[in-house]
Amino acid sequence: MDFTFTSVANCQPVLIEVETFQVQQIWRQQAQERLDVSHLIDRTYRYHSVRELRWHLADRFSGPVHSLSLSRV
């Protein structure tokens, strides 16, 4: 499965919290079209890494992590 996403950085002072990001919008590439699947995830969640987002998507779509391709726009 191929996914593309846009994000918003949540910059907090380093002493309070490590830098995180929230997914603003995410699409799943299927054949020749992009399907918006933003409604299937919690867009208020603050991810600490793209790796964490990959694990979340693998769980959400019931697939192995290694089968996911993820890129940021």
Summary of the structure (lengths in Angstrom):
residues: 73
radius of gyration: 12.8
end to end distance: 16.6
largest distance: 44.8
contacts: 172
relative contact order: 0.28
helix: 23%
strand: 40%
